[in-house]
Amino acid sequence: MSTMVSRTRKTKRSPHRCHWAKTELAIAYHDREWGVPAHDDRTLFEFLILEGAQAGLSWETILRKRDNYRAAFDNFDSKKIAKYDQRKVAKLMDNVGIIRNRLKINSAIQNARAFLKIQTEFGSFGAYVWRFVSGKTIKRKRGAPLSAHTPLSDALSRDLLKRGFRFIGSTICYSFMQAVGMVNDHETNCFRYHEVSKRAGR
């Protein structure tokens, strides 16, 4: 009887996802985090550092090393990272669990210092960065191609560079905007597109 039931039971189909969410790690990230509006400064700082670390690499590589980054960089506490000295840099360069690129490591420290200045000026980094989209998530339009950068990410990059940030080009900025929900870039037929839109209040 159980065999007959199993044969007649309909196979549960997986929901349609964005084309890039193929591995187990990428699917978990896609389904739980990507595009969800983030306003918490620690979360925003984490994505800034990870997006910079990704430059020239795949996001899958960064996801695999994410826990290692959290351990190595004091759970992305910007105040602690801003105080890192060259001894700490040397220790990070010996850490096989992260991307051992001196320029990227030094930029993370410099970015932490610039991040703190923005917090002082605007009250929070979230208040500063969400100004670029007038505080509201920008939705991807049906049929629109996925962009590598936009005029808004160009503007954000220019402003961050003026404020002392490094490894923060327009493409990195746009990836950051996608990750933290400033832009809802889920494909319009992806099951997360409408879920994220609801979270964004749009």
SULNOR-V888919 format. One record per residue. BURIAL is I if it has 24 or more other C-alpha atoms within 12 Angstrom, else O. Layout:
burial
BURIAL
BURIAL
This chain:
burial
O
O
O
O
O
O
O
O
O
O
O
O
O
O
O
O
I
I
O
I
I
O
O
O
O
I
O
O
I
I
I
O
I
I
I
I
I
I
I
O
I
I
I
I
I
I
I
I
I
I
I
I
I
I
I
O
O
O
I
I
I
I
I
O
I
I
O
O
I
I
O
I
I
O
O
I
I
I
I
O
I
I
O
I
O
O
O
O
I
O
O
I
O
O
O
O
O
I
I
O
I
O
O
I
I
I
I
I
I
I
I
I
I
I
I
I
O
I
I
O
O
O
O
O
I
I
O
I
I
I
O
I
I
O
O
I
I
I
I
I
O
O
O
O
O
O
O
O
I
I
O
I
I
O
O
I
I
O
O
I
O
O
O
O
I
I
I
I
I
I
I
I
I
I
I
I
I
I
I
I
I
I
I
I
I
I
I
I
O
I
O
I
I
O
I
I
I
O
O
I
O
O
